[in-house]
C-alpha cells in the first residue's frame, strides 16, 4: 500500500515537471522573434544586424507592443537600399545615440535625438583640426548647406508644432538612403525626377498639382525625350537649402536669376529691358519672370490658358499696371517684346533696323572725330618738336591794355553751360547705372544714391532740368534773333552758329594742315567743331528726350503707338546716351582742355567768360582780324578776371573734368564687360 502511494506521488511530480518544462520551452520560443539572440560578452551588441532583426522592412509587419499595451508601428529600413547610401558604413547607433540597449522595448536616454547637423559639423571640425579637410570636399559642401538651412524658412519653428522645424533633414533627404548621384549620370536623372514628389507629397500638395500640369512638369515626366531630366524642378528655382519666403525681395530676385540658369538667352534679352535693368540693381517691385509666366503652373506661350498667350497678355500686364500704383496698361502693351533683340530681322525688324542705324551713327561719329583729335594732337606735337611757334601779339602796338581780356561769353551763357554740365553728368551717372546694371559698379552706385527707385527719380528730375534749361536757351535765342537783333541778324553770317559752306572749307583745311599739306585755316567766331558740339545738343534732346518721355509715360505712348516702340525707344535711348557721354568726355574734352596748346587743363573761358587776347587770336584769328579791321575790338575788351575768380574757375574746371573722366571709366567698364547691347 505504501508502495502504491509512493508510485502515485512520483507520477504527479513527473506530470508537474513536464508541464513546467513545456511552459519554459514555449516561453523561450516566443521570445525569439522579439529579442535578438544573445551574443558573447556581457550583453547583446548594438550593431546593424541586431537593429535589422526588428527594423528590416522586408521581414514582416513591423509592429511592437508599447508600454501602454497598444500595438505601434516600427520604423522600417530597406537594407539593400541602405547599403547603397552614403551612410552604409555607419552603425545605426552612431546617429540614434538615444538607444542604449537591444531590448525589445528600448530604454532611451532622455534629451537626446538624431542630430544630422551636429554630427556633420563635428566631423568637419575634426578634419580641419587634423589638417585633412581637403580630403573631404563633399563634407565641406554639406556643412555649408547646414548653415544655409539654419538661415532658411524651413528651419523656423512649425506653426502647429513649435517644438520642431517646418522641415528637417529627414523630411527631404530620407537619410537612411541618402546619396546624390554624380551629375549627368543616369542615376542623377532618376534622382531629379523624385524631387517634385519629395517636396510636394508631404508639404506642398497644391504647388505639386500646378507643377505636374506645367511645361516643366510634363517635360520631366516624359522620359522619352533626352533632355527631360533637365526640366526645372523645385530646387532649381528655390535652391536646395537657402529656401526662404517667396514674398521677400531678395528671394524674388534670386528666383528670377535662377530662371536664367536654363533660359539664358531669354534672361539676357529680359535684362536689357527696363524691368530687367532695375531688377539687376536689386529692385524687386518690377515685372519678373514669374509675374508674367506664372510660378508653378507655367504653360507654353501658345497654350490658350497661358498668362502670356496673346489673348491674356493685357490682363497680365494690368496685374501691375492696374491704374492704381501704376497707370493702367493700354492695348499697345501687348505688342511689347520683353525678349526682343536686334539679332533677328524676321522676328524683330524694328529692333534690327534701329540697331543698325545707331551702330552706323556711332561708328561714323567716333571714327571722324577721334581721327580728328589724334591728327590734331600729332600735328601740334610735331610742331613743338620742330620748334614751330605761333606769332605773338604785341598788345602795346595795338594800343591795348595788357591786362584786358576779350569777353567771349556773357554771364547767362556761362550759367547755362554750367547747368548743362551738371545735369548731363547726373544723367550719365544715373542712366548708365541702369544701362550697365549687370556691371560690378552699377549696384554699388545705385545703393549709394538711395536704391534703384531713387536712381530713377534723380534721373527724371535731372532730365526735367535739362529740358528746362534747353527750353530757356531756345527762347532766349529766338528772342535775340527775332526781337533784339531784328533786321541785323545774318543767318549764315560769321556770328551765327548755323553751319555754312565756310565750315566745310575750314574742316578740309584743318585736315590738310594735320597732314602737312597746307596752312592752318583761320577760324572765325564759331569753329566747325564748336558748331557740331552745339547742334549735337539739339539732336540729343530730341532723340534722348523723346525716347525717354515714351518710356516715362508708357500708358500714354501705348495708347497711340504699338508696344514695340518701347523696345526701339529703350535701344535708341541707351545708345544715343552712350554716344553723347563718350563724345563729351573724349572729343569735347580734347578740343577744349587737352590739346597741346591748351595744356595744362582746364581752359576756363566758359567759367570766367573771357580769354587773353593772345589766346583769342590763336583760336579765332578770322574774328580777331575782322574786329581789328573794323576798329571794334576794344568794344569786346573787359578787365581780366581776379585771382580768386581765376583760381575758383580752375578748381571748378578740374572738378568737372575729373567727374567726366570718372564717368568715362564707368561707361568703358560697362561697355567692355558686355553688360549692355
Order of alpha helices (4+ residues) and beta strands (2+ residues): alpha-alpha-beta-beta-alpha-alpha-alpha-alpha-alpha-alpha-alpha-alpha-alpha-alpha-alpha-alpha-alpha-alpha-alpha-beta-alpha-alpha-alpha-alpha-alpha-alpha-alpha-alpha-beta-alpha-alpha-beta-alpha
